[in-house]
Structures are given as structure tokens and as C-alpha cells.
Amino acid sequence: MRDFLYGLSQLMRPLEWSKSFGNMAIAAITAGLFLHAGLDPIRFLWGFASIALLWSGLYALNDYTDRKADAMHSVKKHRAIPSGKVSAKAALAFSILLIFISLSISWFIDRAGLFTICIFAMLANQLMYTLPPFSLKKRPVVDLVSGSLVNPIFRFYAGWVLFVPAFNAPLSVLVFILGVQFGGFGLYRMSSKGHEKKIGLKSSVVLFGEKNMKRLAYAALVIGALFYIYACLTV
């Protein structure tokens, strides 16, 4: 039972919640600074809980769909499903449960409003990223767009629309978010190049190579940093 519960926590990837929390916190702080929006910590925490559970469910779904490939990976073979801590069926059921709870919370705090739109946008994008016939993570260029541009925008706006009823965040802040997320995601993806090439996956990192991916990732980080400085100077 202890291994099973630990496996469920692995599927949820709580350390990854920091990405959602960071984007949402930056959005909330920006809304307060630029538009003097009134910030409600309790509402923010409910919103973050909804986003965190959504992504936990999506990470569990990703592990479910990648379980066979993960079993052949030197590091990922220790994940919950390939290591045998959690069965594939239990992981799929857990994924659906987490997503259902996330949607319930979003409905509770924002009945079919802009926050719920952000939830469904991330859900739809990640399902297309993960599942066939789309499987965007296996397609060059669109794997980067889906994983590092679409999701960060809606993570950010999930924090923004909790306090501002419009998708009207400053462009400089959005470029900062996208630059950092795109750069970080590009560098992260390079760690899987060898494995993806071995199993015949035609992802961006396999197609373009490490050198070009590094250049692209570092350029995005520099652009993001410059726009952050600009945003700070114009508050």
C-alpha cells in the first residue's frame, strides 16, 4: 500500500506545480500592479488547487500513454507505472478522477467564466499533445508550440482572470513568460534526445539537433529577460 500511495504521488508530480504557481502568481501580482486589481488570497488558492489537480491528472495520463516507452528509458523506468507501483488501469482511473475534481473546483469558483475557459484550453491542448491521432509531442515544431507556448499562456491567464475579467495582460509580461517557458522547455527536451532518436520519435530536438535547440532556447531566455526588464521599467 505504501508503494501504491507513493506511486500515486509520483503520478501527480507535485514539484511540477511550481510552474503553474509561478505563472499564476506573476499574473496576480501583475494585475495588482498594472490594473490595481483587488487580490483575494483564498480565491487564488482555490484557483491554484484547480490548476494543480488538472496538471496532475494530465501528467498521470501522459505516464499512462508513455508507459511502454518509459519502461525502456534508463531513468523513466522508475516511474510509477513501469516500476509496477501503480497498474496502468489504476493510473488511468486516477487521472480521470483528478481532472474531474479540477473541473468541479473551477465550476465552483468561476461558473463557466474565463477561468474555466483557461482550464478547458489547457485540457484540450494537452490531450492533443499526448493522445493519438494528434500526438503533438511526436511532431516537430508543434511539440514546442504546444508544450512551451500554449500552456504557459493559459497558466498565466488562469491567475489573471481570477481578478481581472478580461484577457488583457500587458504584452511585455506575456513575452517574458513565453521566453522563459520556451527556453526552459527547449533545454529540458534536449535531455530526451538520445531516447527519442532511439525509438524513432521525430520530435523537434531530434530533427534540429542539440546545437540549434540550445541556440533557440538561449535566445528565448534572453528575449524573456529583456522584456522582464522593460516591464519593470514601465510599471
Salt bridges, closest charged atoms under 4 A:
GLU16 OE1 - LYS19 NZ 3.08
ASP63 OD1 - ARG13 NH2 2.43
ASP63 OD1 - ARG79 NH1 3.23
ASP66 OD1 - LYS137 NZ 2.63
ASP70 OD2 - ARG79 NH1 3.30
ASP143 OD2 - ARG189 NH2 3.64
GLU196 OE2 - ARG189 NH1 2.67
